[in-house]
Amino acid sequence: MPNKSPEDASHDHFYAGIEPGQRVRNPGQPEWGSGQVQSVVGGRITVNFENAGKVLINARVVGLEIDE
């Protein structure tokens, strides 16, 4: 497993627990609907939303909610 820089490690809490395949919502864009996480790489989360299509989310700026 690669070592993370202190900066990367300090931002893990922004997307902790979000994994590919999960359903999420962007509370700032409720009209996008539910989306399925496609990938999580270095604080960037690609989500395919029902009403917005594929969107690249910066997890350091946008807090996604897990849609259970």
C-alpha positions as CSV (number, residue, x, y, z in Angstrom):
1,M,0.0,0.0,0.0
2,P,1.5,3.4,-1.0
3,N,2.3,5.9,1.7
4,K,0.1,9.0,1.8
5,S,1.5,12.4,2.2
6,P,0.5,14.2,5.4
7,E,-1.7,16.5,3.3
8,D,-3.5,13.6,1.6
9,A,-4.0,11.7,4.9
10,S,-5.5,14.8,6.6
11,H,-8.2,15.0,3.9
12,D,-9.3,11.4,4.2
13,H,-12.2,12.3,6.5
14,F,-13.9,14.1,3.6
15,Y,-14.6,10.9,1.7
16,A,-14.1,8.2,4.4
17,G,-16.4,5.3,3.8
18,I,-17.3,6.2,0.2
19,E,-16.5,3.3,-2.1
20,P,-17.2,2.4,-5.8
21,G,-20.7,1.0,-6.1
22,Q,-22.3,3.0,-3.3
23,R,-25.2,5.3,-3.8
24,V,-24.7,8.9,-2.8
25,R,-26.3,12.3,-3.0
26,N,-24.9,15.8,-3.2
27,P,-26.9,17.8,-0.6
28,G,-25.9,21.0,-2.5
29,Q,-27.5,19.8,-5.7
30,P,-30.6,17.8,-4.7
31,E,-32.0,18.0,-8.3
32,W,-29.2,15.7,-9.4
33,G,-30.9,12.8,-7.6
34,S,-29.1,9.7,-6.3
35,G,-25.8,8.7,-7.9
36,Q,-23.6,5.6,-8.0
37,V,-19.9,6.1,-7.1
38,Q,-17.8,5.0,-10.1
39,S,-14.3,5.6,-8.6
40,V,-12.5,7.2,-5.7
41,V,-9.0,8.5,-6.4
42,G,-7.0,11.0,-4.3
43,G,-10.0,13.0,-3.0
44,R,-11.7,12.9,-6.4
45,I,-14.9,11.0,-6.6
46,T,-16.6,10.2,-9.9
47,V,-20.3,9.7,-9.6
48,N,-23.0,8.9,-12.2
49,F,-26.1,10.8,-11.0
50,E,-29.6,10.0,-12.2
51,N,-30.3,13.5,-13.4
52,A,-26.9,15.0,-14.0
53,G,-24.9,12.2,-15.6
54,K,-21.2,11.6,-14.7
55,V,-19.7,14.2,-12.4
56,L,-16.2,14.5,-11.0
57,I,-16.5,15.6,-7.3
58,N,-13.7,17.2,-5.3
59,A,-14.3,15.6,-1.9
60,R,-12.3,18.4,-0.2
61,V,-15.0,20.9,-1.3
62,V,-18.2,18.9,-1.6
63,G,-19.5,16.6,1.1
64,L,-21.4,13.7,-0.3
65,E,-24.0,11.9,1.7
66,I,-24.3,8.1,1.5
67,D,-27.8,7.3,0.2
68,E,-29.1,4.3,2.1
